[in-house]
Amino acid sequence: MEKIVQQGILYDFYGELLTEHQRQVYESVVYENLSLGEIADDLGVSRQAVHDMVKRTDRILEGYEDKLGLVKRFGEVRKRIETMEKILGSEDISKHELSGLCREILDII
């Protein structure tokens, strides 16, 4: 299950960089959960050709992440925002505490 989630995330970030054919095959596997045989029948190619395309596309997407790191950066920003929300969600904050919390948020940013 985790691999499918990772494939979907990488595709969401970098899918537009793929060819139309790569997108079509990859979406069929990742989003539509079609078998390699079903995709092969639809495209009129061998199951092995579909398998190779999916593996090659996986490597391409992972290569984009290795070079660009957008998914990693997105995760880091998301964690920072969650931390800031937690800090700001604190109740009964005095002015003195608020000053300290503002400094904490600035450090996070």
ZIMONOR-V384732 format. One record per backbone hydrogen bond with DSSP energy under -1.0 kcal/mol. NH is the residue of the N-H (numbers start at 1). CO is the residue of the C=O. If there is no record, write none. Layout:
# ZIMONOR-V384732
nh=NH co=CO
nh=NH co=CO
This chain:
# ZIMONOR-V384732
nh=5 co=1
nh=6 co=2
nh=7 co=3
nh=8 co=4
nh=9 co=5
nh=10 co=6
nh=11 co=7
nh=12 co=8
nh=13 co=9
nh=14 co=10
nh=15 co=11
nh=17 co=14
nh=18 co=15
nh=23 co=19
nh=24 co=20
nh=25 co=21
nh=26 co=22
nh=27 co=23
nh=28 co=24
nh=29 co=25
nh=30 co=26
nh=31 co=27
nh=32 co=27
nh=34 co=28
nh=39 co=35
nh=40 co=36
nh=41 co=37
nh=42 co=38
nh=43 co=39
nh=44 co=40
nh=45 co=40
nh=50 co=46
nh=51 co=47
nh=52 co=48
nh=53 co=49
nh=54 co=50
nh=55 co=51
nh=56 co=52
nh=57 co=53
nh=58 co=54
nh=59 co=55
nh=60 co=56
nh=61 co=57
nh=62 co=58
nh=63 co=59
nh=64 co=60
nh=65 co=61
nh=66 co=62
nh=67 co=63
nh=68 co=64
nh=69 co=65
nh=73 co=69
nh=74 co=70
nh=75 co=71
nh=76 co=72
nh=77 co=73
nh=78 co=74
nh=79 co=75
nh=80 co=76
nh=81 co=77
nh=82 co=78
nh=83 co=79
nh=84 co=80
nh=85 co=81
nh=86 co=82
nh=87 co=83
nh=88 co=84
nh=89 co=85
nh=90 co=87
nh=98 co=94
nh=99 co=95
nh=100 co=96
nh=101 co=97
nh=102 co=98
nh=103 co=99
nh=104 co=100
nh=105 co=101
nh=106 co=102
nh=107 co=103
nh=108 co=104
nh=109 co=105
